[in-house]
């Protein structure tokens, strides 16, 4: 039972990390788009 608990914990940690990474990536893309809009005006 203990190995299963460790595996589930690791999956949860990696899932949370991936969500935070994708959120950060989305913010970076949005900021890049805003910079392009400002330079186009």
PDB file with one MODEL, atoms N, CA, C and O in Angstrom:
MODEL        1
ATOM      1  N   UNK A   1       0.829  -1.207   0.000  1.00  0.00           N
ATOM      2  CA  UNK A   1       0.000   0.000   0.000  1.00  0.00           C
ATOM      3  C   UNK A   1       0.867   1.262   0.000  1.00  0.00           C
ATOM      4  O   UNK A   1       0.483   2.278  -0.579  1.00  0.00           O
ATOM      5  N   UNK A   2       2.020   1.198   0.641  1.00  0.00           N
ATOM      6  CA  UNK A   2       2.876   2.375   0.719  1.00  0.00           C
ATOM      7  C   UNK A   2       3.385   2.834  -0.658  1.00  0.00           C
ATOM      8  O   UNK A   2       3.382   4.037  -0.919  1.00  0.00           O
ATOM      9  N   UNK A   3       3.819   1.933  -1.547  1.00  0.00           N
ATOM     10  CA  UNK A   3       4.266   2.405  -2.872  1.00  0.00           C
ATOM     11  C   UNK A   3       3.159   3.134  -3.639  1.00  0.00           C
ATOM     12  O   UNK A   3       3.428   4.097  -4.357  1.00  0.00           O
ATOM     13  N   UNK A   4       1.919   2.675  -3.487  1.00  0.00           N
ATOM     14  CA  UNK A   4       0.805   3.326  -4.171  1.00  0.00           C
ATOM     15  C   UNK A   4       0.610   4.744  -3.648  1.00  0.00           C
ATOM     16  O   UNK A   4       0.322   5.655  -4.425  1.00  0.00           O
ATOM     17  N   UNK A   5       0.763   4.940  -2.352  1.00  0.00           N
ATOM     18  CA  UNK A   5       0.629   6.271  -1.752  1.00  0.00           C
ATOM     19  C   UNK A   5       1.712   7.204  -2.287  1.00  0.00           C
ATOM     20  O   UNK A   5       1.444   8.368  -2.588  1.00  0.00           O
ATOM     21  N   UNK A   6       2.925   6.693  -2.401  1.00  0.00           N
ATOM     22  CA  UNK A   6       4.035   7.500  -2.920  1.00  0.00           C
ATOM     23  C   UNK A   6       3.772   7.880  -4.376  1.00  0.00           C
ATOM     24  O   UNK A   6       3.992   9.025  -4.772  1.00  0.00           O
ATOM     25  N   UNK A   7       3.310   6.936  -5.157  1.00  0.00           N
ATOM     26  CA  UNK A   7       3.025   7.207  -6.575  1.00  0.00           C
ATOM     27  C   UNK A   7       1.925   8.257  -6.715  1.00  0.00           C
ATOM     28  O   UNK A   7       2.050   9.180  -7.520  1.00  0.00           O
ATOM     29  N   UNK A   8       0.866   8.127  -5.952  1.00  0.00           N
ATOM     30  CA  UNK A   8      -0.235   9.099  -6.019  1.00  0.00           C
ATOM     31  C   UNK A   8       0.245  10.481  -5.592  1.00  0.00           C
ATOM     32  O   UNK A   8      -0.133  11.482  -6.201  1.00  0.00           O
ATOM     33  N   UNK A   9       1.065  10.545  -4.562  1.00  0.00           N
ATOM     34  CA  UNK A   9       1.604  11.828  -4.103  1.00  0.00           C
ATOM     35  C   UNK A   9       2.467  12.472  -5.181  1.00  0.00           C
ATOM     36  O   UNK A   9       2.359  13.674  -5.422  1.00  0.00           O
ATOM     37  N   UNK A  10       3.313  11.694  -5.825  1.00  0.00           N
ATOM     38  CA  UNK A  10       4.167  12.229  -6.888  1.00  0.00           C
ATOM     39  C   UNK A  10       3.338  12.727  -8.074  1.00  0.00           C
ATOM     40  O   UNK A  10       3.636  13.777  -8.645  1.00  0.00           O
ATOM     41  N   UNK A  11       2.317  11.989  -8.437  1.00  0.00           N
ATOM     42  CA  UNK A  11       1.452  12.425  -9.544  1.00  0.00           C
ATOM     43  C   UNK A  11       0.766  13.743  -9.198  1.00  0.00           C
ATOM     44  O   UNK A  11       0.661  14.633 -10.042  1.00  0.00           O
ATOM     45  N   UNK A  12       0.303  13.866  -7.962  1.00  0.00           N
ATOM     46  CA  UNK A  12      -0.351  15.108  -7.537  1.00  0.00           C
ATOM     47  C   UNK A  12       0.624  16.284  -7.595  1.00  0.00           C
ATOM     48  O   UNK A  12       0.266  17.368  -8.058  1.00  0.00           O
ATOM     49  N   UNK A  13       1.838  16.072  -7.133  1.00  0.00           N
ATOM     50  CA  UNK A  13       2.841  17.149  -7.142  1.00  0.00           C
ATOM     51  C   UNK A  13       3.164  17.571  -8.574  1.00  0.00           C
ATOM     52  O   UNK A  13       3.221  18.763  -8.875  1.00  0.00           O
ATOM     53  N   UNK A  14       3.376  16.592  -9.456  1.00  0.00           N
ATOM     54  CA  UNK A  14       3.693  16.922 -10.848  1.00  0.00           C
ATOM     55  C   UNK A  14       2.522  17.610 -11.535  1.00  0.00           C
ATOM     56  O   UNK A  14       2.727  18.493 -12.367  1.00  0.00           O
ATOM     57  N   UNK A  15       1.309  17.219 -11.199  1.00  0.00           N
ATOM     58  CA  UNK A  15       0.130  17.851 -11.796  1.00  0.00           C
ATOM     59  C   UNK A  15       0.036  19.316 -11.391  1.00  0.00           C
ATOM     60  O   UNK A  15      -0.229  20.181 -12.226  1.00  0.00           O
ATOM     61  N   UNK A  16       0.253  19.590 -10.118  1.00  0.00           N
ATOM     62  CA  UNK A  16       0.201  20.975  -9.646  1.00  0.00           C
ATOM     63  C   UNK A  16       1.310  21.806 -10.279  1.00  0.00           C
ATOM     64  O   UNK A  16       1.092  22.960 -10.647  1.00  0.00           O
ATOM     65  N   UNK A  17       2.482  21.228 -10.404  1.00  0.00           N
ATOM     66  CA  UNK A  17       3.599  21.941 -11.026  1.00  0.00           C
ATOM     67  C   UNK A  17       3.282  22.250 -12.483  1.00  0.00           C
ATOM     68  O   UNK A  17       3.558  23.352 -12.958  1.00  0.00           O
ATOM     69  N   UNK A  18       2.710  21.298 -13.189  1.00  0.00           N
ATOM     70  CA  UNK A  18       2.370  21.504 -14.599  1.00  0.00           C
ATOM     71  C   UNK A  18       1.337  22.608 -14.749  1.00  0.00           C
ATOM     72  O   UNK A  18       1.431  23.417 -15.672  1.00  0.00           O
ATOM     73  N   UNK A  19       0.361  22.655 -13.866  1.00  0.00           N
ATOM     74  CA  UNK A  19      -0.662  23.700 -13.930  1.00  0.00           C
ATOM     75  C   UNK A  19      -0.029  25.075 -13.741  1.00  0.00           C
ATOM     76  O   UNK A  19      -0.344  26.016 -14.470  1.00  0.00           O
ATOM     77  N   UNK A  20       0.857  25.186 -12.766  1.00  0.00           N
ATOM     78  CA  UNK A  20       1.507  26.473 -12.519  1.00  0.00           C
ATOM     79  C   UNK A  20       2.387  26.861 -13.698  1.00  0.00           C
ATOM     80  O   UNK A  20       2.448  28.035 -14.062  1.00  0.00           O
ATOM     81  N   UNK A  21       3.063  25.902 -14.293  1.00  0.00           N
ATOM     82  CA  UNK A  21       3.921  26.191 -15.437  1.00  0.00           C
ATOM     83  C   UNK A  21       3.093  26.668 -16.621  1.00  0.00           C
ATOM     84  O   UNK A  21       3.464  27.636 -17.284  1.00  0.00           O
ATOM     85  N   UNK A  22       1.988  26.010 -16.891  1.00  0.00           N
ATOM     86  CA  UNK A  22       1.142  26.411 -18.013  1.00  0.00           C
ATOM     87  C   UNK A  22       0.505  27.774 -17.762  1.00  0.00           C
ATOM     88  O   UNK A  22       0.328  28.555 -18.696  1.00  0.00           O
ATOM     89  N   UNK A  23       0.164  28.063 -16.525  1.00  0.00           N
ATOM     90  CA  UNK A  23      -0.392  29.384 -16.210  1.00  0.00           C
ATOM     91  C   UNK A  23       0.658  30.457 -16.463  1.00  0.00           C
ATOM     92  O   UNK A  23       0.351  31.505 -17.031  1.00  0.00           O
ATOM     93  N   UNK A  24       1.872  30.206 -16.052  1.00  0.00           N
ATOM     94  CA  UNK A  24       2.963  31.150 -16.289  1.00  0.00           C
ATOM     95  C   UNK A  24       3.234  31.315 -17.773  1.00  0.00           C
ATOM     96  O   UNK A  24       3.483  32.424 -18.246  1.00  0.00           O
ATOM     97  N   UNK A  25       3.188  30.215 -18.502  1.00  0.00           N
ATOM     98  CA  UNK A  25       3.400  30.267 -19.951  1.00  0.00           C
ATOM     99  C   UNK A  25       2.321  31.106 -20.618  1.00  0.00           C
ATOM    100  O   UNK A  25       2.613  31.896 -21.515  1.00  0.00           O
ATOM    101  N   UNK A  26       1.080  30.939 -20.187  1.00  0.00           N
ATOM    102  CA  UNK A  26      -0.024  31.725 -20.741  1.00  0.00           C
ATOM    103  C   UNK A  26       0.142  33.214 -20.472  1.00  0.00           C
ATOM    104  O   UNK A  26      -0.145  34.046 -21.333  1.00  0.00           O
ATOM    105  N   UNK A  27       0.607  33.543 -19.276  1.00  0.00           N
ATOM    106  CA  UNK A  27       0.827  34.955 -18.942  1.00  0.00           C
ATOM    107  C   UNK A  27       1.938  35.539 -19.795  1.00  0.00           C
ATOM    108  O   UNK A  27       1.839  36.681 -20.243  1.00  0.00           O
ATOM    109  N   UNK A  28       3.007  34.762 -20.028  1.00  0.00           N
ATOM    110  CA  UNK A  28       4.105  35.237 -20.866  1.00  0.00           C
ATOM    111  C   UNK A  28       3.630  35.501 -22.287  1.00  0.00           C
ATOM    112  O   UNK A  28       3.986  36.516 -22.886  1.00  0.00           O
ATOM    113  N   UNK A  29       2.828  34.589 -22.827  1.00  0.00           N
ATOM    114  CA  UNK A  29       2.309  34.760 -24.182  1.00  0.00           C
ATOM    115  C   UNK A  29       1.416  36.000 -24.250  1.00  0.00           C
ATOM    116  O   UNK A  29       1.473  36.761 -25.216  1.00  0.00           O
ATOM    117  N   UNK A  30       0.594  36.197 -23.222  1.00  0.00           N
ATOM    118  CA  UNK A  30      -0.302  37.354 -23.193  1.00  0.00           C
ATOM    119  C   UNK A  30       0.510  38.652 -23.151  1.00  0.00           C
ATOM    120  O   UNK A  30       0.183  39.605 -23.857  1.00  0.00           O
ATOM    121  N   UNK A  31       1.550  38.696 -22.339  1.00  0.00           N
ATOM    122  CA  UNK A  31       2.373  39.897 -22.255  1.00  0.00           C
ATOM    123  C   UNK A  31       3.080  40.175 -23.584  1.00  0.00           C
ATOM    124  O   UNK A  31       3.230  41.328 -23.988  1.00  0.00           O
ATOM    125  N   UNK A  32       3.509  39.112 -24.254  1.00  0.00           N
ATOM    126  CA  UNK A  32       4.136  39.287 -25.571  1.00  0.00           C
ATOM    127  C   UNK A  32       3.151  39.863 -26.567  1.00  0.00           C
ATOM    128  O   UNK A  32       3.507  40.743 -27.350  1.00  0.00           O
ATOM    129  N   UNK A  33       1.916  39.378 -26.548  1.00  0.00           N
ATOM    130  CA  UNK A  33       0.890  39.898 -27.438  1.00  0.00           C
ATOM    131  C   UNK A  33       0.567  41.348 -27.164  1.00  0.00           C
ATOM    132  O   UNK A  33       0.364  42.131 -28.092  1.00  0.00           O
ATOM    133  N   UNK A  34       0.517  41.711 -25.889  1.00  0.00           N
ATOM    134  CA  UNK A  34       0.256  43.107 -25.523  1.00  0.00           C
ATOM    135  C   UNK A  34       1.380  44.017 -25.986  1.00  0.00           C
ATOM    136  O   UNK A  34       1.128  45.140 -26.422  1.00  0.00           O
ATOM    137  N   UNK A  35       2.615  43.547 -25.896  1.00  0.00           N
ATOM    138  CA  UNK A  35       3.760  44.345 -26.364  1.00  0.00           C
ATOM    139  C   UNK A  35       3.662  44.568 -27.869  1.00  0.00           C
ATOM    140  O   UNK A  35       3.948  45.661 -28.356  1.00  0.00           O
ATOM    141  N   UNK A  36       3.261  43.541 -28.601  1.00  0.00           N
ATOM    142  CA  UNK A  36       3.120  43.680 -30.052  1.00  0.00           C
ATOM    143  C   UNK A  36       2.002  44.675 -30.379  1.00  0.00           C
ATOM    144  O   UNK A  36       2.142  45.491 -31.290  1.00  0.00           O
ATOM    145  N   UNK A  37       0.895  44.605 -29.634  1.00  0.00           N
ATOM    146  CA  UNK A  37      -0.200  45.563 -29.852  1.00  0.00           C
ATOM    147  C   UNK A  37       0.262  46.990 -29.612  1.00  0.00           C
ATOM    148  O   UNK A  37      -0.057  47.890 -30.388  1.00  0.00           O
ATOM    149  N   UNK A  38       1.014  47.198 -28.538  1.00  0.00           N
ATOM    150  CA  UNK A  38       1.486  48.562 -28.222  1.00  0.00           C
ATOM    151  C   UNK A  38       2.424  49.080 -29.316  1.00  0.00           C
ATOM    152  O   UNK A  38       2.351  50.250 -29.693  1.00  0.00           O
ATOM    153  N   UNK A  39       3.289  48.229 -29.817  1.00  0.00           N
ATOM    154  CA  UNK A  39       4.237  48.684 -30.852  1.00  0.00           C
ATOM    155  C   UNK A  39       3.528  48.919 -32.180  1.00  0.00           C
ATOM    156  O   UNK A  39       3.989  49.723 -32.990  1.00  0.00           O
ATOM    157  N   UNK A  40       2.410  48.226 -32.415  1.00  0.00           N
ATOM    158  CA  UNK A  40       1.672  48.408 -33.658  1.00  0.00           C
ATOM    159  C   UNK A  40       0.904  49.724 -33.686  1.00  0.00           C
ATOM    160  O   UNK A  40       0.607  50.250 -34.759  1.00  0.00           O
ATOM    161  N   UNK A  41       0.583  50.254 -32.516  1.00  0.00           N
ATOM    162  CA  UNK A  41      -0.201  51.492 -32.464  1.00  0.00           C
ATOM    163  C   UNK A  41       0.677  52.641 -32.690  1.00  0.00           C
ATOM    164  O   UNK A  41       0.215  53.782 -32.686  1.00  0.00           O
TER     165      UNK A  41
ENDMDL
END
